[in-house]
């Protein structure tokens, strides 16, 4: 039996950067700090900064928590061009 080797898919840096920019714009739009967003989502402010800079990918739980802070449905929160 022949085994196939799959290549690991590289992270989509362009998407992470665009998502981070969207989160930052939404956060500034409601005039809250990274620390406040972190408090309201249960995430450390340093992690918020890494997400906004596109260094770290947020989990689905984090995305849902952020969408709730911005009073948006998750599908609308993720509806942006990149």
N, C-alpha and C positions, 0 to 999 in steps of 0.2 A: 504494500500500500504506500502510495506516494503522499508525503506530507507537504503542505504548502506553508510558506512562511509569510505572514502578513507584516507589512511595514506599519510602524506606529505613525499615526497621523499627527502631523505637526500642529501645534496650537494656532488658532487663527488670531494673530496679533492685531490685524486690522479691525476685526470685530471687537476684541477686548478694548482697544483704544476708543473706538466709537461708542461703545457701551459706557465706558468710563466718562467720556465727554458728556453723554446724555444725562448720566446720573448727576454729574457736577452742575450742568445747566438747570436741571430740575430742582436740585438742592438750593442753588442760588436763587432760583425763581420764587421759592417760598421763604427765602431769607433765613436759612438755618445753617449752622456750622457743621463741619464734619463730626465734631464731638456730639452735637445734638442728634444728628442722623444716626450715629453709632448708638447713642443711648436709646433712641426710639426703636431701633432694630435689634438691639442686643449684640452689636458688633463693636469691637474696639475701633476707635477713631483712626488708628494707624492702618487698620485693614481697609477702612473706607478710603483712605488716601491711596493705598496700593490699587484698589479697584478703580478709582477715578483716573489714575495714571496709566491704567491698562497693564499693570504688572501682574495682577492677580485676578483670576476668574472667580466670580461669586457663585455660590451654590444656588440651587433652585429655591431653597428656603430663604436665603438672603435676598434673592430677587423678589420673592413674594412679600417679604417684610418691607422692602424698599417701596414697592408698588403701593402697599397699604399706607405708608407714610405720605406718599404723594397723592393718595386718594385716587388711584388708578387701578383698572383691571390689569392683570399681568400682560395680557395680549396687547393692550394699548401702550403699556410701559415699554414693551419690546418692539413696538412698531416705529422704527426709525431707519434711515438710510445709512449705509456704511460702505 
